[in-house]
Amino acid sequence: MNGKSRGFAFVTMGNRNEGQAAINALEGQFIDGRNLTVSEARPKNDDRASGDFQRRHR
């Protein structure tokens, strides 16, 4: 909302091997003074999908 980057991105790879190679190559690297954390995306948990997350953290 403030125009600043949230600092994350999602990237689709051609296959699992390419994805793992990207993780291995980029994890821990520095770009523009920031340390990269690279991992495989995971589905949202049920709490967030049902709206419980927002009710607990207002």
N, C-alpha and C positions, 0 to 999 in steps of 0.2 A: 504494500500500500504506500510505502514511502519512496518507491522508485529504486531502492537498493536491491541488488541480487540476493536471493535467499541462499545462494551458494550450492545448489545441487542441480543435477541434470539426469535425465534418463536417456540411455543409448541402447538401441536395438542392434544386436550383432547377428551375423549370418547363422551361427550355430554355437553350441555350448563351448566347443574348443576355442573358438575365436574370442568368446566372452572371457573365458578363463585366462587366455593369453593377455588380453587387455588389462584384466585385474592384476595379474602378476607384473606386468610392465609398468603400470601407473601407480599402484598402491604405494603411498609414502613419498611420492615425488612432490616437489615444490613448484607451484605455478603462481606467478604474481604475488609471491610472499606468503602463499597459503599452502598448507600441507594437504595433499589429496588423500581422502579415504574412499576407496573403491570397493564396491561389493555388489553381489547379485541382488536385484530387486526381489522383495518378498511381498505377497499379498497383504492388504490391510487386514488387521484383526477384526473380529466380530464387533468389538466395542465401538470402534470408529464407524463401521458401516451402519450400526443401529442408531447412532447419535449419542450414545452414552458418554463418549469422550467429551463432547461439548457440555453436557450437563454437569459432569464432574469438575470441569475446569473453567467455569465462568468467572 
